[in-house]
């Protein structure tokens, strides 16, 4: 596909080959610098070191808080409309990394309401996906003392009142200009729900820098929320954003999607299934024959097996560079690269599945991560609801 081929990037649709530099110009975000990458805590993270997170909004505010040991939060969510694949879970492992190395408070909203409005699924179907997705999120291994999981329908006593307050700051013209003409009135209101998600750490625990690590197609949600947060009537900071490129689907560089014709690698896949999907479907940057590949080498930049290792599944930078070099000079064949990637992905999934299977009943496991009555009260109070409001929990 030529580099100048038109592409579309919205929160609800990604089409074509993405020009990430052009998106920076269109969205008005800043490119992530090498100096900023070095400021991340601990050993750093492959998504940061290898420029998968490539752009940001006011990242220095969060990095300053991390360096000073000040309270700060991260918000990363999930729209539960189906089983989770590896592209869905990677942001949660990034959030855990920051929690472990920087003491970050992590907020995880599940937008089951939005998915009902978007998808041709019943509330019962969305509910089943929500329960299954929650178990996968819990299996990541977050610290319950520093993690709050909010499900829109189950936590409507907090989410809806705050969203109602924030909705007065968002006009229908803004919604239309940002998202296009919504197909129903529920999606017209949803930007207020999303703003509630992103500002919830500050409604619960007061003014603090908040980071939203997201794929670049979700940036419009952040832009709308930053406009709301800029209103002087709210004692909140505008959330910062860390914008990532898309984890490639098996069909080639681009966004991995559960709705593609090609299969996604699901968190529930066993080792044999992972090998079969990658060997059969992963787009190759190799040559058409072994002889030609040995002579001319392959292109790791478009090879999905290599990109899986590069994005997340091979932590060692020297190993990643060696694999790329061997692939380019032809000493590493496409089938060998696919086998290596499949092993790494399968190893990761087995560890994740073991933690998931070790969990107890969802109702018991989830309780430690839910907003406490005191936190709900504080959030409603900061949104302006009086002490005797009917919205308050008892």
C-alpha positions as CSV (number, residue, x, y, z in Angstrom):
1,X,0.0,0.0,0.0
2,X,1.6,3.4,-1.0
3,X,2.6,5.6,1.9
4,X,0.2,8.3,0.8
5,X,-2.8,6.0,0.8
6,X,-5.7,7.7,2.8
7,X,-6.4,6.3,6.2
8,X,-9.1,6.8,8.9
9,X,-8.5,6.9,12.6
10,X,-11.4,7.4,15.0
11,X,-12.3,5.8,18.4
12,X,-14.7,3.6,16.5
13,X,-12.9,2.9,13.2
14,X,-9.3,2.4,12.0
15,X,-8.7,1.8,8.3
16,X,-5.8,2.0,5.9
17,X,-2.0,2.1,6.6
18,X,-1.4,4.6,9.3
19,X,0.9,7.6,8.9
20,X,1.8,8.1,12.6
21,X,3.7,11.4,12.0
22,X,0.7,12.8,10.2
23,X,-1.6,11.9,13.1
24,X,0.7,13.9,15.4
25,X,0.1,16.9,13.3
26,X,-3.7,16.3,13.0
27,X,-4.1,15.6,16.8
28,X,-1.7,18.3,18.0
29,X,0.2,15.9,20.3
30,X,4.0,16.0,20.9
31,X,6.5,13.4,19.9
32,X,8.1,11.5,22.8
33,X,11.7,12.4,23.2
34,X,14.7,10.2,24.2
35,X,15.1,12.3,27.4
36,X,11.5,11.5,28.4
37,X,12.0,7.8,27.7
38,X,15.0,7.8,30.0
39,X,12.9,9.3,32.9
40,X,10.6,6.3,33.1
41,X,11.2,4.4,36.4
42,X,13.0,1.0,36.9
43,X,14.4,-0.7,33.8
44,X,12.0,1.1,31.5
45,X,9.5,-0.8,29.4
46,X,9.8,-2.2,25.9
47,X,6.8,-0.2,24.8
48,X,8.6,3.0,25.8
49,X,12.2,2.0,25.0
50,X,11.3,0.9,21.4
51,X,9.0,3.9,20.6
52,X,5.7,2.0,20.5
53,X,4.5,4.8,22.8
54,X,5.6,7.5,20.5
55,X,3.7,10.6,21.4
56,X,2.2,12.4,24.5
57,X,0.3,15.2,26.0
58,X,1.9,16.8,29.1
59,X,3.9,13.7,30.0
60,X,6.5,15.7,32.0
61,X,3.9,16.5,34.6
62,X,3.5,12.8,35.4
63,X,7.2,12.1,35.1
64,X,8.0,14.9,37.6
65,X,5.5,13.4,40.1
66,X,7.1,10.0,39.7
67,X,10.6,11.4,40.3
68,X,9.4,13.3,43.4
69,X,7.4,10.4,44.8
70,X,4.2,12.4,44.6
71,X,0.8,10.9,44.3
72,X,-0.3,10.3,40.7
73,X,-2.6,8.0,38.8
74,X,-3.1,6.1,35.6
75,X,-6.3,5.3,33.8
76,X,-6.6,2.5,31.3
77,X,-9.9,0.7,30.5
78,X,-11.6,-2.0,28.6
79,X,-14.8,-2.1,26.4
80,X,-16.1,-5.6,27.1
81,X,-17.7,-6.8,23.9
82,X,-15.9,-10.1,23.4
83,X,-13.0,-12.2,24.6
84,X,-9.7,-10.4,25.1
85,X,-6.8,-10.8,22.8
86,X,-3.1,-10.0,23.4
87,X,-3.6,-6.5,22.0
88,X,-6.2,-5.8,24.7
89,X,-4.1,-7.0,27.7
90,X,-0.7,-5.3,26.9
91,X,-1.8,-1.9,28.3
92,X,-2.7,-3.5,31.6
93,X,0.7,-5.1,31.9
94,X,2.2,-1.6,31.2
95,X,0.1,-0.2,34.0
96,X,1.3,-2.9,36.3
97,X,4.9,-2.0,35.5
98,X,4.3,1.6,36.5
99,X,2.5,0.5,39.6
100,X,5.3,-1.7,40.7
101,X,8.1,0.7,39.9
102,X,6.5,4.1,40.7
103,X,3.7,3.4,43.1
104,X,1.1,4.5,40.6
105,X,-2.6,4.4,41.5
106,X,-4.3,2.5,38.6
107,X,-8.0,3.1,37.7
108,X,-9.6,0.6,35.3
109,X,-13.0,1.5,34.0
110,X,-15.1,-1.1,32.0
111,X,-17.4,0.7,29.6
112,X,-20.1,-2.0,29.3
113,X,-22.7,0.7,28.6
114,X,-20.8,2.0,25.6
115,X,-20.3,-1.4,24.2
116,X,-24.1,-2.1,24.4
117,X,-24.7,1.2,22.6
118,X,-22.2,0.3,19.9
119,X,-22.7,-3.4,19.3
120,X,-25.6,-5.6,18.3
121,X,-25.5,-7.5,21.5
122,X,-27.9,-8.0,24.4
123,X,-27.2,-6.6,27.9
124,X,-26.8,-10.3,29.0
125,X,-24.2,-10.9,26.4
126,X,-22.2,-7.8,27.3
127,X,-22.5,-8.8,31.0
128,X,-21.0,-12.2,30.3
129,X,-18.1,-10.6,28.4
130,X,-17.6,-8.2,31.3
131,X,-17.3,-10.9,33.8
132,X,-14.8,-12.9,31.6
133,X,-12.7,-9.7,30.9
134,X,-12.6,-8.9,34.6
135,X,-11.0,-12.2,35.4
136,X,-8.3,-11.6,32.8
137,X,-7.6,-8.1,34.1
138,X,-7.4,-9.4,37.7
139,X,-4.9,-12.1,36.5
140,X,-2.5,-9.3,35.5
141,X,-1.7,-9.0,39.2
142,X,-2.5,-5.5,40.3
143,X,-2.0,-4.3,43.9
144,X,-5.6,-4.0,45.3
145,X,-4.5,-1.2,47.6
146,X,-3.5,0.9,44.6
147,X,-6.1,-0.2,42.1
148,X,-9.7,0.6,41.5
149,X,-11.9,-1.2,39.0
150,X,-15.1,0.5,38.0
151,X,-17.8,-1.1,35.9
152,X,-20.2,1.6,34.5
153,X,-23.4,-0.3,35.0
154,X,-22.4,-1.6,38.4
155,X,-21.0,1.7,39.7
156,X,-23.6,4.0,38.2
157,X,-24.2,5.5,41.6
158,X,-20.9,7.3,41.1
159,X,-20.3,7.4,37.4
160,X,-23.7,8.7,36.3
161,X,-24.0,11.7,38.7
162,X,-20.5,12.9,37.9
163,X,-21.0,12.4,34.2
164,X,-24.2,14.4,34.4
165,X,-22.3,17.3,36.0
166,X,-19.5,17.1,33.3
167,X,-22.0,16.7,30.4
168,X,-23.0,20.4,30.8
169,X,-19.5,21.3,29.5
170,X,-19.8,19.2,26.3
171,X,-21.9,20.5,23.5
172,X,-23.5,18.4,20.8
173,X,-21.4,20.3,18.3
174,X,-18.3,19.1,20.0
175,X,-19.5,15.5,20.0
176,X,-20.3,15.7,16.3
177,X,-17.0,17.4,15.3
178,X,-15.0,14.9,17.4
179,X,-16.8,11.6,16.7
180,X,-19.1,12.2,13.7
181,X,-22.9,11.9,13.9
182,X,-23.6,9.5,16.7
183,X,-26.0,6.6,15.8
184,X,-28.0,7.0,19.0
185,X,-28.5,9.5,21.8
186,X,-26.6,7.2,24.2
187,X,-23.4,7.7,22.3
188,X,-24.0,11.4,22.3
189,X,-23.8,11.3,26.1
190,X,-20.9,8.9,26.3
191,X,-18.1,11.5,26.1
192,X,-19.3,12.7,29.5
193,X,-18.9,9.1,30.8
194,X,-15.4,8.9,29.4
195,X,-14.5,12.2,30.9
196,X,-15.7,10.8,34.3
197,X,-13.4,7.8,33.8
198,X,-10.4,9.9,33.2
199,X,-11.0,12.4,36.0
200,X,-12.2,9.8,38.6
201,X,-8.9,9.5,40.4
202,X,-9.0,13.3,41.1
203,X,-12.6,13.2,42.2
204,X,-11.7,10.4,44.6
205,X,-8.4,11.6,45.9
206,X,-8.0,15.2,44.9
207,X,-6.0,17.1,42.4
208,X,-3.1,15.1,40.9
209,X,-1.4,14.4,37.6
210,X,-3.1,11.5,35.7
211,X,-1.7,9.6,32.8
212,X,-3.9,7.9,30.2
213,X,-1.9,5.4,28.1
214,X,-3.9,4.6,25.0
215,X,-3.7,3.7,21.4
216,X,-3.7,6.8,19.2
217,X,-7.2,6.2,17.9
218,X,-8.6,6.8,21.4
219,X,-6.9,10.3,21.7
220,X,-10.2,12.1,20.9
221,X,-11.6,11.0,24.3
222,X,-8.6,12.6,26.0
223,X,-8.9,15.8,24.1
224,X,-12.6,16.3,25.0
225,X,-11.8,15.5,28.7
226,X,-8.9,18.0,28.7
227,X,-11.3,20.7,27.5
228,X,-13.7,19.8,30.4
229,X,-10.9,19.7,33.0
230,X,-9.8,23.2,31.9
231,X,-13.0,24.7,33.3
232,X,-12.1,26.6,36.4
233,X,-15.1,25.2,38.4
234,X,-13.4,21.9,38.7
235,X,-10.3,21.5,40.9
236,X,-8.7,19.0,38.6
237,X,-5.7,18.8,36.3
238,X,-6.0,18.1,32.6
239,X,-5.1,14.4,32.2
240,X,-1.9,13.7,30.3
241,X,-1.7,11.0,27.6
242,X,0.8,8.5,26.3
243,X,-0.1,7.6,22.7
244,X,0.9,4.3,21.2
245,X,1.1,2.8,17.8
246,X,-1.1,-0.3,17.1
247,X,-0.1,-3.8,17.9
248,X,-0.1,-5.5,14.4
249,X,-2.8,-7.9,13.5
250,X,-1.7,-11.2,11.9
251,X,-2.5,-9.8,8.5
252,X,0.2,-7.2,8.7
253,X,1.2,-3.9,10.4
254,X,-1.9,-2.1,11.7
255,X,-4.5,-2.5,14.4
256,X,-5.1,-6.0,15.9
257,X,-8.9,-6.3,15.9
258,X,-11.3,-9.0,17.1
259,X,-13.5,-8.1,14.1
260,X,-10.9,-8.8,11.4
261,X,-11.3,-11.7,9.0
262,X,-8.1,-13.1,10.2
263,X,-8.0,-14.6,13.8
264,X,-6.6,-12.7,16.8
265,X,-4.5,-14.4,19.4
266,X,-6.8,-14.8,22.3
267,X,-5.8,-14.9,25.9
268,X,-7.5,-18.3,26.2
269,X,-5.5,-19.8,23.3
270,X,-3.3,-22.8,24.1
271,X,0.2,-23.4,22.8
272,X,-0.8,-25.4,19.8
273,X,-3.4,-22.8,18.7
274,X,-0.9,-20.0,19.0
275,X,1.6,-21.8,16.9
276,X,-1.1,-22.7,14.3
277,X,-2.3,-19.0,14.1
278,X,1.1,-17.5,13.8
279,X,2.5,-20.1,11.3
280,X,-0.5,-20.0,9.1
281,X,-1.7,-16.4,9.3
282,X,1.1,-14.1,10.4
283,X,2.2,-11.8,7.6
284,X,5.8,-12.5,6.6
285,X,8.6,-10.1,5.6
286,X,10.5,-13.0,4.1
287,X,11.2,-14.0,0.5
288,X,9.2,-16.5,-1.6
289,X,11.8,-19.2,-1.4
290,X,14.5,-20.3,1.1
291,X,17.2,-19.8,-1.5
292,X,16.1,-16.2,-2.2
293,X,15.7,-15.5,1.5
294,X,19.3,-16.8,2.2
295,X,20.6,-14.5,-0.6
296,X,18.6,-11.3,0.0
297,X,17.2,-11.6,3.5
298,X,13.9,-10.5,4.9
299,X,12.3,-7.3,6.1
300,X,11.6,-7.4,9.9
301,X,9.8,-4.0,9.8
302,X,6.8,-5.6,8.1
303,X,7.1,-9.1,9.6
304,X,4.3,-9.8,12.1
305,X,6.3,-12.5,14.0
306,X,9.2,-10.1,14.5
307,X,6.9,-7.2,15.4
308,X,5.2,-9.3,18.1
309,X,8.6,-9.8,19.7
310,X,9.7,-6.2,19.2
311,X,6.5,-4.7,20.7
312,X,6.2,-6.8,23.8
313,X,7.1,-10.4,23.9
314,X,10.9,-10.2,23.9
315,X,12.2,-8.0,26.7
316,X,15.9,-8.1,25.9
317,X,16.9,-5.3,23.5
318,X,20.1,-7.0,22.4
319,X,18.2,-10.1,21.5
320,X,15.6,-8.2,19.5
321,X,18.4,-6.4,17.5
322,X,20.2,-9.7,16.9
323,X,17.0,-11.3,15.6
324,X,16.4,-8.4,13.2
325,X,20.0,-8.5,12.0
326,X,19.8,-12.3,11.3
327,X,16.5,-11.9,9.5
328,X,17.9,-9.1,7.3
329,X,21.0,-11.1,6.3
330,X,19.0,-14.2,5.6
331,X,20.5,-16.5,8.3
332,X,17.1,-16.6,10.1
333,X,14.3,-18.0,8.0
334,X,10.6,-16.9,8.2
335,X,9.5,-20.2,9.6
336,X,12.1,-20.1,12.3
337,X,11.1,-16.5,13.3
338,X,7.5,-17.5,13.4
339,X,8.3,-20.5,15.7
340,X,10.3,-18.2,18.0
341,X,7.5,-15.7,18.3
342,X,4.9,-18.4,18.8
343,X,6.9,-19.8,21.7
344,X,7.3,-16.5,23.4
345,X,3.6,-15.6,23.0
346,X,2.6,-19.1,24.2
347,X,4.9,-18.8,27.3
348,X,3.3,-15.5,28.2
349,X,-0.2,-16.8,27.8
350,X,0.5,-19.9,29.9
351,X,1.7,-17.7,32.8
352,X,-1.4,-15.5,32.4
353,X,-3.8,-18.4,32.2
354,X,-2.2,-20.0,35.3
355,X,-2.8,-16.8,37.3
356,X,-6.4,-16.6,36.0
357,X,-7.2,-20.2,36.9
358,X,-5.8,-19.6,40.4
359,X,-8.4,-16.9,41.0
360,X,-11.5,-17.6,43.1
361,X,-15.0,-16.5,42.5
362,X,-15.2,-13.1,40.7
363,X,-17.4,-11.5,43.3
364,X,-14.9,-12.4,46.0
365,X,-11.8,-11.4,44.0
366,X,-13.3,-8.1,42.7
367,X,-14.4,-6.7,46.1
368,X,-10.9,-5.5,47.1
369,X,-10.6,-3.5,43.9
370,X,-14.0,-1.7,44.1
371,X,-14.5,1.9,45.3
372,X,-15.1,2.0,49.0
373,X,-18.1,3.9,50.4
374,X,-15.8,6.6,51.6
375,X,-14.3,7.0,48.2
376,X,-17.7,7.2,46.6
377,X,-18.7,9.8,49.0
378,X,-15.6,11.9,48.4
379,X,-16.0,11.6,44.6
380,X,-19.6,12.8,44.7
381,X,-18.7,15.6,47.1
382,X,-16.0,17.0,44.8
383,X,-18.5,16.8,41.9
384,X,-20.7,19.2,43.9
385,X,-23.3,16.8,45.4
386,X,-24.4,17.9,48.9
387,X,-23.9,15.6,51.9
388,X,-27.6,14.7,52.0
389,X,-27.8,14.1,48.2
390,X,-29.9,11.1,47.2
391,X,-27.0,10.1,45.0
392,X,-24.8,9.3,48.0
393,X,-24.3,5.7,49.1
394,X,-25.1,4.7,52.6
